[in-house]
Amino acid sequence: MGKIALRKVGSSYVTTIPSELVQELHLKEGQKFEVTKENGRLVLTPITPESEAVMKAHEKVLQKYRAAFQKLADA
């Protein structure tokens, strides 16, 4: 892969993804990503409709059982 630059646009920062990589990974304009840092590296993970549904369900369970999870953590 080539090198890319980080640019400031308003109060945010943006970069580009090479078109070859976009095509190879079947990414689309407007694609959402989860951004994480692993061992000093920036990691972008595409969010699929399936993974988004799983995360919403996960959040719903966490909210519903937050007190029970806290009791388990304190035990």
N, C-alpha and C positions, 0 to 999 in steps of 0.2 A: 504494500500500500504506500501511497505517497504521503507527503506532509500536508497538513491543513492548518489554517490560521484561525485564531480566535479574534473576533471583532466585536466592538461595542456598538450596540444599536439602542439608542435611548438609554434606559437604565438597565438593560439586559445585555448579555453576551451571546453571540451566535457563532456557529461554525458551519461548515458544509460537509456533506457525506458524498464521496465520489460516486458518480452515476453508475459505474460498474458494480459497486458494492450494493447500491440501491436495487439494481436489477437482480443481482445474484441472490439477495435476501428477500426479494419480492416485497420491498417496502413501497408504501404509497404516500403521496402528498397528504399531510395532515396526520400521519402516523404518530401515535403516542408512544413514549418510551419511559421506562423506569430508569432513573439515573442513580447509580451507586458508585462508591469508591471501594476498590479492592486492591490492597497492597500498593497504594499510591497510584493506582490507575483509575481512570474514569471509565465506567462500564455503562453502556446504553443497551437496555434489553427491550426489544419491541413488545408492546402490550397488544395481545390479541383479544378479540371479543371473549374468547373462552377464559383467558387468564384474568380479564377484568371482572367477569362474572364470579370467578372463584374468589378474587380479592374482596368483592362486595359481600359475598356470603361470609367470608372470614371476619370482616369487620362487624357484620350483624351478630355473629356468634360472640365475638369479643364484647360487644356492648351489652348483649343480653346476660352474659355470664361473668361480667367483670368482677363482681363481688366474690363469686366462687373461685375464680382464678386467683384473686388476691389472697384469699384464705389459704389456698394451696401453696402459694408462693411464700406465705408467712410461716407455714408449718415446718 
